[in-house]
Amino acid sequence: MQIIPAIDLIDGKCVRLTEGDYAQKKIYNEDPLEVAKAFEGIGLMRLHLVDLDGAKAGEVVNWKVLEKIANNTSLKIDFGGGIKKESTLKTVLDTGATYATIGSLAVKSRNIFEEWIERFGAAVFMLGADVFEEKIAIGGWLEKTDIDVYIFMQSYMNKGVKQMFCTDIQKDGKLQGPSIDLYKKIIEKFPDLQLIASGGVSNMQDLIDLRAIGCSAAIVGKAIYENRITLEELSAF
């Protein structure tokens, strides 16, 4: 199981939200590149970079941070938040992202996303399924829907998407443990899916548990910044 550290961006700074609430914001570092280099320094190979300003604005805002990290590290970056237009998608990929993270667009504008999959190939996308009680939530989690998470995932697997991360909003940023039961159900239904756990990881045991149920990767954010999990522990893992 791969570890994918997360950097969430507001005003170009490394922050974390609790339950996706912009009012519950905590700044951890003014320099995301410094944070990314620390991750690279312990042997991690990927980075989950989220433009929270972009998610709110509906267009990418912090792409200069992406450019800086891409140019100064060898990390494979998945970048998301505000990718709504093809021109933006191209900019994100040209600026150095290995994967474009798509969330709300895959729900609200299926035809556009399906066109992109055909044009750019499914392999460049990492699809985010943000979940509240097994239903999809969108728009930086500000909007709940009635879409069943399993039907949503199946529909995009049919289009060739192999990599999805699933965040249980009720767990995210709370350091109360990940949604093991939800992930177990998803893995049982879709054994060929590369499922990336996201949200709630609070200690090393959580990572051991996620590995045991068959997650292909886990996104870790707040637990690192709050020193619940040290870089040394991650390096050993």
C-alpha positions in Angstrom: 0.0 0.0 0.0 1.3 3.4 -1.0 1.2 6.4 1.3 0.1 9.6 -0.4 0.6 12.6 1.8 -1.8 15.5 1.3 -1.2 19.2 1.0 -4.3 21.4 1.0 -3.9 24.9 -0.3 -5.5 28.2 0.7 -3.8 31.4 -0.3 -0.7 29.4 -1.4 -0.3 28.0 2.1 -0.5 24.5 3.5 -3.7 24.2 5.6 -6.2 21.6 6.8 -9.9 21.9 7.2 -12.2 20.0 9.6 -15.2 18.3 7.9 -14.5 20.4 4.8 -15.5 23.5 6.6 -13.6 26.6 5.4 -14.3 28.3 8.7 -12.4 25.5 10.5 -9.1 26.2 8.9 -5.6 25.8 10.4 -2.4 26.9 8.6 0.5 24.5 9.1 3.1 25.9 6.8 3.6 29.0 4.7 5.7 27.1 2.2 4.2 24.0 0.6 7.4 23.2 -1.3 9.2 22.8 1.9 6.6 20.3 3.1 6.7 18.4 -0.3 10.5 18.2 -0.1 10.2 16.7 3.4 7.9 14.0 2.0 10.2 13.3 -0.9 13.1 13.2 1.5 11.7 10.1 3.4 11.1 8.2 0.1 7.5 8.9 -0.5 6.7 9.0 -4.3 3.3 10.7 -4.5 1.5 13.8 -3.4 -2.1 14.7 -3.2 -2.3 18.4 -3.8 -5.7 20.1 -3.3 -6.5 23.7 -4.4 -9.2 24.5 -1.9 -9.5 28.1 -3.2 -10.0 26.5 -6.7 -12.6 24.1 -5.4 -14.6 27.0 -4.0 -14.0 29.3 -7.0 -14.7 26.6 -9.6 -11.4 27.3 -11.4 -7.8 26.6 -10.5 -6.2 29.3 -8.3 -3.0 27.8 -6.8 -1.4 26.4 -10.0 1.9 28.2 -9.3 2.3 26.0 -6.2 1.8 23.0 -8.4 4.4 24.3 -10.8 6.9 25.0 -8.0 6.6 21.5 -6.5 6.6 19.7 -9.9 9.8 21.6 -10.9 11.6 21.0 -7.7 10.7 17.5 -6.7 10.2 14.1 -8.4 6.9 13.5 -6.7 4.0 12.2 -8.8 1.4 14.8 -8.1 -2.3 14.4 -8.3 -3.8 17.9 -8.4 -7.5 18.8 -7.8 -9.8 21.7 -7.1 -11.5 23.7 -9.7 -10.8 21.7 -12.9 -13.9 22.4 -14.8 -12.7 23.3 -18.3 -10.5 21.5 -20.8 -8.1 24.4 -21.0 -7.7 24.2 -17.2 -7.1 20.4 -17.4 -4.4 20.9 -20.0 -2.8 23.6 -17.9 -2.7 21.3 -14.8 -1.2 18.4 -16.8 1.3 20.7 -18.6 2.3 22.4 -15.3 3.5 19.1 -14.0 0.6 17.1 -12.5 0.8 13.3 -13.2 -2.9 13.0 -12.5 -5.9 15.4 -12.5 -8.2 14.9 -9.6 -11.9 15.1 -10.7 -14.8 15.2 -8.2 -17.8 17.5 -8.7 -17.5 17.6 -12.5 -17.9 13.8 -12.8 -21.3 14.2 -11.0 -22.6 17.5 -12.5 -21.2 17.3 -16.1 -20.8 13.6 -16.9 -20.7 14.2 -20.6 -17.7 16.5 -20.3 -15.8 14.2 -18.1 -16.6 11.2 -20.3 -15.3 13.2 -23.3 -12.1 14.0 -21.4 -11.6 10.3 -20.6 -11.9 9.5 -24.3 -9.6 12.3 -25.3 -6.9 12.1 -22.6 -7.2 8.5 -21.5 -8.6 7.3 -18.2 -5.1 6.8 -16.8 -4.5 10.5 -16.2 -7.5 10.9 -13.9 -7.9 10.2 -10.2 -11.6 10.2 -9.5 -12.7 11.4 -6.1 -15.8 10.0 -4.4 -16.7 12.2 -1.5 -19.3 10.4 0.6 -21.9 11.3 3.2 -23.8 8.2 4.4 -22.9 6.3 1.2 -24.2 9.1 -1.0 -21.9 11.4 -3.1 -21.3 15.0 -2.0 -19.8 17.7 -4.2 -18.5 21.2 -4.5 -15.9 21.1 -1.7 -18.5 19.0 0.2 -20.9 21.9 0.4 -23.6 20.1 -1.5 -25.1 16.6 -0.8 -26.7 14.4 -3.5 -28.8 11.3 -3.7 -26.3 9.4 -5.9 -25.3 6.0 -4.5 -21.5 5.7 -4.2 -21.4 2.2 -5.6 -23.4 3.1 -8.7 -21.2 6.1 -9.2 -18.0 4.1 -9.0 -19.3 1.3 -11.2 -20.3 3.8 -13.9 -16.8 5.2 -14.2 -15.1 1.9 -13.9 -17.1 0.9 -17.0 -15.4 3.9 -18.7 -11.9 2.6 -17.8 -11.2 4.7 -14.6 -9.1 2.4 -12.4 -8.0 4.8 -9.6 -10.5 6.3 -7.2 -10.2 7.8 -3.7 -13.0 7.8 -1.4 -13.4 10.3 1.5 -16.0 9.9 4.2 -16.8 13.6 5.0 -18.0 12.6 8.5 -14.5 11.3 9.2 -12.3 13.8 7.5 -10.0 16.0 9.5 -11.3 14.6 12.8 -8.5 12.1 13.5 -11.1 9.5 14.5 -10.0 6.7 12.2 -10.9 5.9 8.6 -14.2 4.4 7.2 -12.9 0.8 7.3 -16.4 -0.7 6.8 -17.2 1.4 3.8 -13.9 0.6 2.2 -14.3 -3.1 2.8 -17.7 -3.0 1.1 -16.2 -1.1 -1.9 -13.3 -3.5 -2.2 -15.6 -6.5 -2.0 -17.8 -5.1 -4.8 -14.9 -3.9 -7.0 -11.8 -6.1 -6.4 -10.1 -4.7 -9.6 -10.4 -1.0 -8.4 -7.4 0.7 -7.1 -9.1 2.1 -4.0 -7.3 4.9 -2.2 -8.5 5.6 1.3 -8.9 9.2 2.3 -9.9 10.9 5.5 -9.8 10.0 9.2 -6.3 8.4 9.3 -5.1 9.2 12.8 -2.2 6.8 13.6 -0.1 4.0 12.2 -2.6 1.3 13.2 -5.1 2.9 10.8 -2.6 2.5 8.0 -2.0 -1.1 9.0 -5.8 -1.8 9.0 -6.2 -0.1 5.6 -3.4 -2.2 4.2 -5.0 -5.4 5.7 -8.3 -4.8 3.9 -6.7 -4.3 0.6 -6.6 -0.5 -0.1 -4.0 0.2 -2.8 -3.0 3.5 -1.1 -4.0 5.9 1.7 -4.0 9.6 1.7 -2.7 11.0 5.0 -2.9 14.7 5.9 -3.8 16.0 9.3 -2.2 13.1 11.3 1.2 14.1 9.9 0.7 17.8 10.6 -0.5 17.1 14.1 2.4 14.8 14.7 0.2 11.8 15.3 2.2 10.0 12.6 5.9 10.9 12.2 7.8 11.0 9.0 10.1 8.4 10.4 7.2 6.0 11.0 5.9 6.6 7.4 9.4 6.0 6.1 9.6 2.6 7.9 6.1 1.7 6.8 
